Amino acid sequence: MLTPSVPSAPLAPCTAAHHARLPCLSHAGTPTPDADRIDVVYLWVDGADPRWQANRRAAQARSGDTAGAARFADVSGRYRDNGELRYNLRALQRFFPEHGHVYIVTDGQCPAWLRAGPGVSIVDHRTLMPAAALPVFDSGHIESYLHHLPGLSERFIYFNDDVFLGAPFDAAWWFSEAGLAVFKEAALLPDYPAPQPHESALVNASLLSRSWLSARDPHYRHVPRIFAHSPRPMLVSAMHQLEHEAPELFHAVRSTVFRSWAVPPLIPDLVPRWMVHLGRAIVRECASAYLSSGAADATEQFGELRASFGKLDFFCINDTSDNAAPDTPQLLLIGDTLKQLLPCPSRFEH
């Protein structure tokens, strides 16, 4: 899916550089907060890790829901590592080399290829969330703590590792005086009275936002369109404010272990919708692409991405192949395409 935008600036050539091999550290120091810096935050998981798999099975057994009847979208595609983070960091270095500190939030894991250094921190769940809440396999739960990262700059960008920059990043456009840049899908959603077991997390998140905002402001008018899979510009101070104003919502999402249709995430919808309502974010138009690896026309989608690369502000490659085997052609297409588009190693690789 492509949407129109002003053409981006020409791409600078990519050049490789040698970097020394360094050990992977659990935390490479705490950066000093800087009002001008724009930090970057990722969640990352390696679903093929035997230790992580054992912890997940144990959590499933404790829940008593071994058949997955109550869990929501708890499939391999939510945890599978197709190499996205490596290429995401390549895109970050290519299109936003002025970025600040990079935080990678993980469950005691570290990418084997990661080059540790002063500009990147691996943050274990145990240092960010209460021990009583762990282990957690719901990204909505984990991301509700991101604004508590030590040393995080006031302005930061939160990336799912399957959302990539695709053209030079203009910080003044994403973080403008008019507000943070947010993006919506064009299609209208079903406007149910409450979250639905059969609906996606994003639809249910929109319904939660409508309920909470309408209860607080009788003049609120809800537009039933979901926010796009995009980089998420955020403000630490705004997140602390929302946590103060909606403690019941944060408490609910922090009670999950696995995704639950009844407890939608807050970051994908409530945060940008609340910011727009306050006049602190603005819905913008841009060039973007959303690819679904499990779609019947996935090959055509990836071909269109290769043709459009460098003209897209961002793109998302969503692993919707769910429980497919790792050598499924559609999954191999993810890594092959990213390697073709972003062949130059970043400074984060050894």
C-alpha positions in Angstrom: 0.0 0.0 0.0 1.5 3.3 -1.1 0.4 6.8 -0.3 1.6 10.0 -2.1 4.1 12.4 -0.7 6.7 15.0 -1.8 9.7 13.2 -3.3 12.6 12.7 -0.9 16.1 14.1 -1.3 18.6 12.0 -3.3 20.2 9.2 -1.3 23.8 9.4 -0.3 26.0 6.5 -1.3 26.5 3.8 1.3 30.0 3.0 2.3 31.2 0.2 4.6 33.6 0.8 7.4 35.6 -1.5 9.7 34.7 -1.7 13.3 36.5 -3.4 16.2 34.8 -6.5 17.7 33.5 -5.7 21.2 31.6 -7.8 23.8 27.9 -7.4 24.0 27.1 -5.5 27.2 23.9 -5.7 29.2 23.9 -1.9 29.4 26.6 0.4 27.8 26.3 3.2 30.4 23.4 5.5 31.0 23.4 8.6 28.6 23.0 12.0 30.0 19.5 13.5 29.1 19.8 16.1 26.3 16.8 18.2 25.2 18.1 18.4 21.7 18.9 14.7 21.2 16.4 12.3 19.7 16.9 8.8 21.1 15.7 5.6 19.4 14.0 2.7 21.2 13.4 -0.8 19.9 11.8 -3.9 21.3 13.5 -7.1 20.2 13.0 -10.8 20.7 14.6 -13.9 19.3 11.8 -16.4 19.3 14.2 -19.2 18.3 16.1 -19.0 21.6 15.6 -22.3 23.5 15.7 -20.5 26.9 13.1 -18.0 25.9 11.0 -20.8 24.4 11.2 -22.7 27.7 10.1 -19.6 29.6 7.2 -19.1 27.3 6.0 -22.7 27.6 6.3 -22.4 31.4 4.2 -19.2 31.4 1.6 -20.9 29.2 1.4 -23.8 31.6 1.0 -21.5 34.6 -1.8 -19.8 32.9 -3.6 -23.1 32.4 -4.3 -22.0 28.8 -2.1 -24.6 27.1 -4.4 -24.6 24.0 -4.2 -20.9 23.6 -7.9 -20.3 23.9 -7.6 -17.1 25.9 -4.4 -15.8 24.3 -4.6 -13.4 21.4 -2.4 -13.5 18.4 0.1 -15.6 20.3 1.8 -17.1 17.2 5.4 -17.5 16.0 5.2 -14.5 13.7 4.9 -12.2 16.7 8.3 -13.4 18.1 10.2 -14.6 15.0 13.5 -12.8 14.2 13.9 -12.5 10.4 16.9 -10.2 10.8 14.8 -7.1 10.9 16.7 -5.3 13.7 20.0 -5.5 11.9 18.6 -3.9 8.8 16.5 -1.5 10.8 19.7 -0.1 12.3 21.3 0.1 8.8 18.3 2.2 7.7 18.6 4.3 10.8 22.3 5.0 10.2 21.7 5.7 6.5 18.6 8.0 6.8 19.0 9.5 10.3 22.8 9.5 11.2 22.2 12.3 13.7 20.1 10.1 16.0 20.8 9.9 19.7 21.3 6.9 21.9 19.8 3.6 20.8 18.0 1.4 23.4 17.2 -2.2 22.6 14.8 -3.7 25.1 15.0 -7.5 25.3 14.2 -10.4 27.6 17.8 -11.2 28.5 18.8 -11.6 24.9 21.5 -9.9 22.7 21.9 -10.2 18.9 25.0 -12.2 18.2 26.0 -9.6 15.5 25.6 -6.5 17.7 28.7 -4.4 18.3 28.4 -2.9 21.8 29.6 0.7 22.2 28.7 4.0 24.0 25.8 4.7 21.6 23.7 1.6 22.2 22.3 -0.1 25.3 20.8 -3.5 25.6 18.1 -3.2 28.4 16.9 -6.3 30.0 13.2 -6.5 31.0 14.4 -7.1 34.6 15.9 -3.7 34.8 12.8 -1.9 33.4 9.8 -3.8 34.9 8.9 -5.1 38.3 10.1 -8.6 38.9 6.6 -9.7 40.0 5.4 -9.0 36.4 7.9 -11.1 34.6 8.1 -12.9 32.3 6.1 -10.9 29.8 5.3 -11.8 26.2 2.9 -9.0 25.4 4.6 -6.1 23.7 1.8 -3.8 24.8 2.8 -4.4 28.4 6.5 -4.0 27.8 6.2 -0.7 25.8 4.1 0.9 28.5 7.4 1.2 30.5 9.6 2.7 27.8 9.4 6.3 29.1 11.0 5.0 32.3 14.3 4.1 30.5 17.2 5.6 32.4 18.7 8.7 30.6 16.1 8.6 27.8 15.9 11.9 25.9 12.7 14.0 26.1 12.2 13.4 22.4 12.5 9.9 21.2 11.3 7.6 18.4 9.9 4.2 19.2 10.3 1.6 16.4 8.9 -1.9 16.1 11.8 -3.6 14.4 9.6 -4.3 11.4 9.1 -0.6 10.7 11.9 1.0 8.8 12.9 4.4 7.7 12.9 4.5 3.9 14.1 8.1 3.1 16.1 10.8 4.9 14.6 11.7 8.3 13.7 15.3 8.8 13.5 15.8 12.6 11.9 19.2 12.3 9.0 17.6 10.4 8.5 14.7 12.8 8.9 16.9 15.9 7.5 20.2 14.7 6.0 23.2 16.6 2.6 22.1 15.3 3.1 18.8 17.1 4.4 15.3 16.7 3.8 13.6 13.3 1.3 10.8 13.4 -0.3 8.8 10.5 -3.6 7.2 10.0 -4.9 4.5 7.7 -7.6 5.6 5.2 -10.1 2.9 5.8 -12.9 3.4 8.5 -13.2 0.8 11.2 -16.2 -1.1 12.5 -17.3 1.0 15.5 -18.2 -1.6 18.0 -19.4 -0.6 21.5 -16.5 -2.4 23.1 -13.4 -4.5 22.2 -14.2 -7.7 20.3 -12.5 -11.1 20.6 -12.4 -11.5 16.8 -10.9 -8.1 16.0 -7.3 -7.0 15.7 -5.3 -5.4 18.6 -5.3 -2.1 16.7 -9.1 -2.1 16.2 -9.6 -2.9 19.9 -7.1 -0.2 20.9 -9.1 2.4 18.9 -12.3 1.3 20.8 -10.5 1.7 24.1 -9.3 5.2 23.1 -12.8 6.2 22.2 -14.2 5.0 25.5 -11.5 6.7 27.7 -11.4 10.0 25.8 -15.2 10.3 25.5 -15.6 9.8 29.2 -13.1 12.6 29.9 -14.3 15.1 27.4 -18.0 15.3 26.2 -16.8 17.3 23.2 -14.5 14.5 22.0 -15.4 13.2 18.5 -13.9 9.9 17.6 -12.7 9.1 14.1 -12.7 5.3 13.7 -9.5 5.0 11.7 -6.4 3.2 13.0 -3.0 4.7 13.2 -0.5 3.4 10.7 2.4 1.0 11.4 5.0 3.7 11.5 7.9 5.1 13.5 6.4 6.7 16.7 7.8 10.1 17.7 7.2 10.5 21.5 7.8 12.8 24.4 8.8 11.4 27.8 7.0 14.2 29.6 3.8 13.5 27.8 4.0 9.8 28.6 4.4 10.5 32.3 1.4 12.8 32.1 -0.7 10.2 30.5 0.4 7.6 33.0 -0.7 10.0 35.8 -4.1 10.7 34.1 -4.9 7.1 33.2 -3.4 4.9 35.9 -6.2 2.3 35.5 -5.3 1.8 31.8 -1.6 1.4 32.6 -2.4 -1.0 35.5 -4.5 -3.1 33.2 -2.0 -3.4 30.4 0.7 -4.1 32.9 -1.3 -7.1 34.3 -0.9 -9.1 31.1 1.6 -11.9 30.4 0.4 -12.7 26.8 -1.6 -10.5 24.4 -5.2 -10.3 25.4 -8.0 -9.0 23.1 -9.7 -7.6 26.3 -6.6 -5.5 27.2 -5.5 -3.5 24.1 -2.1 -1.8 24.0 -1.9 1.9 24.7 1.0 3.0 22.6 -0.4 2.3 19.1 -3.6 4.3 19.5 -4.4 6.0 22.8 -1.1 7.9 22.9 -1.2 9.5 19.4 -5.0 10.0 19.6 -4.8 11.7 23.0 -1.9 13.8 21.7 -3.9 14.9 18.6 -6.9 15.7 20.9 -4.6 18.0 23.0 -3.2 19.7 20.0 0.3 18.2 20.6 0.3 15.9 17.6 -0.8 16.4 14.0 -2.0 13.8 11.5 0.3 14.1 8.4 0.3 12.6 4.9 3.4 10.8 3.7 4.7 8.1 1.4 4.6 4.8 3.1 4.2 1.1 2.4 2.7 -1.8 4.4 3.8 -5.3 3.4 2.2 -8.5 4.7 4.5 -11.5 4.4 1.5 -13.9 4.5 -0.5 -12.2 1.8 -1.2 -14.0 -1.5 0.4 -11.2 -3.4 3.5 -10.9 -1.1 5.9 -11.3 -4.0 4.3 -8.4 -5.8 4.4 -6.3 -2.6 8.1 -6.8 -2.1 8.8 -6.0 -5.8 6.9 -2.7 -5.4 9.0 -2.0 -2.2 12.2 -2.5 -4.1 11.0 -0.1 -6.9 9.9 2.5 -4.3 12.8 2.3 -1.9 14.3 5.8 -1.2 11.0 7.5 -1.9 9.1 6.2 1.1 9.3 8.0 4.4 8.9 4.6 6.1 7.7 1.1 5.4 6.5 -1.9 7.5 7.2 -5.5 6.7 4.7 -7.3 8.9 5.4 -11.0 9.5 1.8 -12.3 9.1 3.0 -15.8 8.1 2.1 -16.8 11.8 3.3 -20.4 12.4 5.0 -21.0 9.1 8.3 -22.8 9.0 11.4 -20.5 8.9 12.3 -21.7 5.4 9.0 -20.7 4.0 9.7 -18.8 0.7 7.6 -15.8 1.9 9.7 -15.5 5.1 13.0 -15.9 3.1 11.8 -13.1 0.9 11.9 -10.7 4.0 15.6 -11.2 4.6 16.5 -11.4 0.9 14.8 -8.1 0.2 16.2 -6.3 3.2 19.7 -7.5 2.3 19.3 -6.1 -1.3 17.9 -2.8 -0.1 20.3 -2.2 2.8 23.6 -4.1 2.0 25.9 -1.8 3.9 26.7 -2.8 7.5 26.0 -0.2 10.2 28.4 0.9 13.0 26.2 -1.4 15.2 27.6 -4.5 13.6 30.8 -6.4 14.2 
